[in-house]
Amino acid sequence: MEALSGMRFRETRLFGSEGELLGDGRRIRVFHFLRGELATELEASVRTGHAGGDMGLVEAVERGDPSLLEPFAEAVEVHRLTFLAERAHKEARVVEVEGGN
C-alpha cells in the first residue's frame, strides 16, 4: 500500500513505578527504570493497530469495497463496552452492562 509509506503510526507511552512501556505501531518496548535497561522489545505487525481495524479501513477505502468492513452494529457495541470498561476503571467500581446487541 503506497499510501502508507509516509504514514505516522499511533504512539502509546505508559509509565509505571518501575518502568515504562512504549509502543509505536511497529514495536513495543518495555524499559525497566530500576535496572536502567531495556527489558523487552517485541516486533508488532502494522495489522495489529486497533486489532487490524486501522489497516482494514484503509484497505476498504482504497479498494472501494465496504464488504471488508466490520458490521456497524458490532463496531458500536465494541466501542460501548470499551467506554464502560474505561468508566469502571476511572471510577474504580463495577459498571453494570445492560442490553447491547
NORBEL-V367130 format. One record per residue. N is the residue number from 0. RES is the residue in three letters. OMEGA is omega in degrees with one decimal (999 if undefined). D_CENTER is the distance of its C-alpha to the mean C-alpha in whole Angstrom. Layout:
N,RES,OMEGA,D_CENTER / N,RES,OMEGA,D_CENTER
//
This chain:
0,MET,-176.9,21 / 1,GLU,-177.3,23 / 2,ALA,-175.5,21 / 3,LEU,-172.7,18 / 4,SER,179.6,20 / 5,GLY,-175.5,20 / 6,MET,175.2,16 / 7,ARG,-177.3,14 / 8,PHE,174.9,11 / 9,ARG,180.0,8 / 10,GLU,178.6,9 / 11,THR,177.0,9 / 12,ARG,-180.0,12 / 13,LEU,178.4,13 / 14,PHE,174.0,17 / 15,GLY,-178.4,19 / 16,SER,-177.5,23 / 17,GLU,-178.3,23 / 18,GLY,178.8,20 / 19,GLU,176.9,17 / 20,LEU,178.7,14 / 21,LEU,176.5,13 / 22,GLY,-179.3,10 / 23,ASP,-179.6,10 / 24,GLY,178.1,9 / 25,ARG,-179.5,12 / 26,ARG,176.3,13 / 27,ILE,179.6,12 / 28,ARG,174.8,15 / 29,VAL,-179.5,17 / 30,PHE,-177.9,20 / 31,HIS,-177.5,22 / 32,PHE,-173.5,24 / 33,LEU,178.6,28 / 34,ARG,-178.3,28 / 35,GLY,-176.6,27 / 36,GLU,173.6,25 / 37,LEU,-176.6,22 / 38,ALA,-175.4,22 / 39,THR,171.0,19 / 40,GLU,-178.4,17 / 41,LEU,174.0,15 / 42,GLU,179.1,15 / 43,ALA,176.7,12 / 44,SER,176.1,12 / 45,VAL,178.8,11 / 46,ARG,-177.1,11 / 47,THR,179.0,7 / 48,GLY,-177.5,5 / 49,HIS,-179.4,4 / 50,ALA,179.8,6 / 51,GLY,-176.8,9 / 52,GLY,179.5,9 / 53,ASP,-178.9,9 / 54,MET,177.5,12 / 55,GLY,178.2,13 / 56,LEU,179.0,14 / 57,VAL,-179.7,16 / 58,GLU,179.6,18 / 59,ALA,179.6,19 / 60,VAL,-179.9,20 / 61,GLU,-178.7,22 / 62,ARG,-174.9,23 / 63,GLY,-174.4,24 / 64,ASP,-179.2,23 / 65,PRO,179.1,22 / 66,SER,178.1,22 / 67,LEU,-177.1,19 / 68,LEU,175.8,17 / 69,GLU,176.5,16 / 70,PRO,-174.3,19 / 71,PHE,-177.8,18 / 72,ALA,178.8,20 / 73,GLU,179.1,17 / 74,ALA,179.3,14 / 75,VAL,-179.3,16 / 76,GLU,178.6,16 / 77,VAL,178.7,13 / 78,HIS,178.3,12 / 79,ARG,179.8,15 / 80,LEU,177.4,15 / 81,THR,179.1,11 / 82,PHE,176.6,14 / 83,LEU,177.5,16 / 84,ALA,178.4,15 / 85,GLU,176.9,14 / 86,ARG,179.3,18 / 87,ALA,179.1,19 / 88,HIS,-177.6,17 / 89,LYS,-178.0,19 / 90,GLU,179.7,22 / 91,ALA,179.8,22 / 92,ARG,176.0,23 / 93,VAL,177.1,23 / 94,VAL,179.6,22 / 95,GLU,177.5,24 / 96,VAL,-178.4,22 / 97,GLU,172.1,25 / 98,GLY,-175.1,25 / 99,GLY,-177.0,22 / 100,ASN,999,23
//
